[in-house]
Amino acid sequence: MKLRPVQIIGAGLAGSEAAWQLAMAGVPVVLTEMRPLRPTEVHKTDGFAELVCSNSFRSDDAQGNAVGLLHEEMRRLGSLIMACGDAHKVPAGGALAVDRDAFSAAVTERLKSHPLIEIRRGEVEGLPPDDQDNVIIATGPLTSPALAAAIGEVTGQASLAFFDAIAPIVHRDSIDMDKAWFQSRYDKVGPGGTGADYINCPMNRDEYEAFVDALLAGDKVGFKEFEGTPYFDGCLPIEVMAERGRETLRFGPMKPVGLTNPRDPTVKSHAIVQLRQDNALGTLYNMVGFQTKLRHGEQSRVFKMIPGLENAEFARLGGLHRNTYLNSPVLLDGTLRLKAMPRLRFAGQITGCEGYVESAGIGLIAGRFAAAERLGHAPLTPPPTTAIGALLNHITGGHLVTEEAGPRSFQPMNVNFGLFPPIEEALKSEDGKRLRGNDKTLAKKKAMSARALRDLADWQSRAKASAAA
Ligand SMILES: Cc1cc2nc3c(=O)[nH]c(=O)nc-3n(C[C@H](O)[C@H](O)[C@H](O)COP(=O)(O)OP(=O)(O)OC[C@H]3O[C@@H](n4cnc5c(N)ncnc54)[C@H](O)[C@@H]3O)c2cc1C
């Protein structure tokens, strides 16, 4: 039986990987890329999977780093992006860095020469016609304006963002709860709350003044020319708020009202930083209202001045960038299809993941879901204990959506161990002693990685059996 092709829009990291996965499953693909007929503001070539900035896929350590683990899982799932990355790697210590031109040329060549893949060049300017029943949209952070407008019409304009406004996220177990405490402002319970939903970090006057000085002096990243300056009230970077007056933060995201430090109930804190639960697992907390353009090194240094965060481990640091992406936890189903129009599936950075490898990983899984659908199999989602499953889960529901004024709560995210279900059992050294500190952190990561690769193998065999049935 001749299968109808799956349409893919965009031959970046995600679209290229999705096309490969489909073709390797025996499903024909039409892959449409607008470059070079219509350029983006940052791509420089007409090659597929062009790396627009750094040439690094980051850490290649599959035991101690979540992106290294994602590399390994993708290799085991027959990833084209990883195969071409490995074939064209350049020396970079523990990172996997690639010769960007040779890498992109290899991806382009492999896709062009696959008999099941038809390449078309041209901009897709609106929603695909109704007779295209299985489409993957992988047009990335710089989706062309005409297509973005059409997507905005189906999703609702408020659900498609054109800038991110990223506040840092901290691993819950790195917050010093001897200094911080749980409480919601005025103990308000709110929908689904307990009255003690936020972690509060208090500051006295001297600590606040020193913190404002550090913010003002901190080195910031500028906007690129094509980005413009996307400030709007409700989403100002904290350092810009601090520039507007030394008291601004105390009357904004750091206001101390309605909160009482249980260790010192008679003394009013001068300012308070609040962190809110970010994922259903409760392993990650975001710093409320702390979107920032400070450089990453500066963020780690300055935010560790906050009492309770001295040893904070950051799952994500803050930023503000031009970026087109969906409010995916609300809009997409578990297999990345738009609930309002299930013939459209999204992949890559437009779903709210961040980074080359994560975008390719979500392309990989979108390609597999689309292939299963075309071949009439039930798509099996990867377990959330795997890196690819944890990332997918975050995008399609693991993140806790909060609706408040200001930037919306779902913001782009790299893969990290905070997205994985925790390891419950106590970790012990070879001589049976309970591990602590750094040794415990390393052992936890190792245990999570081992569990991920075991569960990935199990999922692969279940997926194979389901396809054969
Ligand atoms: C300025 C900038 C710098 C970045 N630096 C890094 C970095 O250093 N490291 C990192 O890991 N990540 C970085 N990122 C993020 C990175 O771009 C993405 O993670 C990754 O490229 C996204 O992959 P993607 O496949 O979703 O999108 P892309 O790789 O951007 O691919 C999307 C493709 O769709 C095409 N397209 C768009 N609209 C249409 C249309 N209407 N019709 C047809 N084709 C269309 C585009 O031409 C493009 O080829 C950066 C992003 C930006 C914007």
The ligand as a Gaussian input file, in Angstrom:
#p B3LYP/6-31G(d) Opt

LIG

0 1
 C       20.130000      34.071000      17.717000
 C       20.024000      32.680000      18.266000
 C       21.158000      32.073000      18.811000
 C       21.078000      30.755000      19.334000
 N       22.192000      30.161000      19.846000
 C       22.135000      28.879000      20.303000
 C       23.309000      28.216000      20.773000
 O       24.395000      28.774000      20.782000
 N       23.193000      26.943000      21.238000
 C       22.005000      26.274000      21.230000
 O       21.964000      25.102000      21.641000
 N       20.886000      26.873000      20.753000
 C       20.921000      28.158000      20.299000
 N       19.794000      28.799000      19.842000
 C       18.590000      28.085000      19.855000
 C       18.579000      27.315000      18.513000
 O       18.316000      28.083000      17.435000
 C       17.517000      26.400000      18.480000
 O       17.614000      25.671000      19.633000
 C       17.494000      25.445000      17.316000
 O       18.093000      25.866000      16.127000
 C       16.047000      25.287000      17.096000
 O       15.842000      24.241000      16.223000
 P       14.511000      24.234000      15.395000
 O       14.621000      23.117000      14.443000
 O       13.351000      24.307000      16.297000
 O       14.558000      25.630000      14.601000
 P       15.610000      26.068000      13.474000
 O       16.860000      25.318000      13.584000
 O       15.650000      27.561000      13.515000
 O       14.885000      25.595000      12.132000
 C       13.688000      26.157000      11.682000
 C       13.713000      26.152000      10.159000
 O       12.429000      26.526000       9.674000
 C       12.580000      27.393000       8.576000
 N       11.330000      28.169000       8.453000
 C       10.856000      29.135000       9.283000
 N        9.644000      29.566000       8.856000
 C        9.333000      28.841000       7.746000
 C        8.229000      28.829000       6.864000
 N        7.168000      29.633000       7.046000
 N        8.245000      27.991000       5.796000
 C        9.316000      27.157000       5.595000
 N       10.392000      27.138000       6.400000
 C       10.407000      27.964000       7.469000
 C       13.814000      28.189000       8.921000
 O       14.427000      28.734000       7.762000
 C       14.698000      27.155000       9.591000
 O       15.542000      26.483000       8.696000
 C       19.834000      30.074000      19.307000
 C       18.708000      30.694000      18.751000
 C       18.788000      31.979000      18.229000
 C       17.558000      32.605000      17.629000

